[in-house]
């Protein structure tokens, strides 16, 4: 069975045709429970998210700050497994119709088996993977199987990436390029710096792929600002924090749906 890379590409193209950025929401799988995580994906899509990233919880998430680490810890203590992530992708995609990616560090895939992981993700209706710690020069096996199964391979670029390195990374990727707005881990911040705009400019000089910005985006104002220069706006920690701060599951779902609505308005009023 083929994955949904084309659906991902179509969602980004549709947003561009509407003269706006796509809203991409990140939520950890298995948080607060597997069922609760699936409902959270439905909630952010109902609020206006175009694309969803489901995080595969990891005990040593080098890119993630304390908010997502806390959610990952809750999911891991709940016993979440890769099979639960595949179920999340399948049920969330079936319920919403939007492209669902998995964001994961390399070690779990390596241990699970690349062929097994890509085949199962495609069968679940997944659109691809974001692989923040897989070096491009070591990604050949992954890309071979991802291509075979119709999955996008999204790599992360950072403000520290030199132009030649950007070209190498973007040539190997598909779907879109994930541009980290700053050097550091995920989390909400007061502002999204000029580094992000410059990184998008430099990245676009190397590729026709859409360039989507994440890390530090948390408010409607941030979304509006980033949508002015990027093809997509990625928000994660702000959603997770709303769920962590909610008094109960129902309130958490209402909170993330409301935040998605605010962010969706932001990406439609790009500066």
Secondary structure, 3 states (H helix, E strand, C coil): CCCCHHHHHHHHHHHHHCCCCEEEEEEECCCCCHHHHHHHHHHHHHHCCCEEEEECCCCCCCCCCHHHHHHHHHHHHCCCCHHHHHHHHHHHHHHHCCEEEEECCHHHHHHHCHHHHHHHHHHCCCCEEECCCCCHHHCHHHHHHHHHCCCEEECEECCCCCHHHHHHHHHHCCCEEEEECCCCCCCCCCCCCHHHHHHHHHHHCCCCCEEEEECCCCCHHHHHHHHCCCCEEEECHHHHHHHHHCCCHHHHHHHHHHHHHHHHHHHCCCC
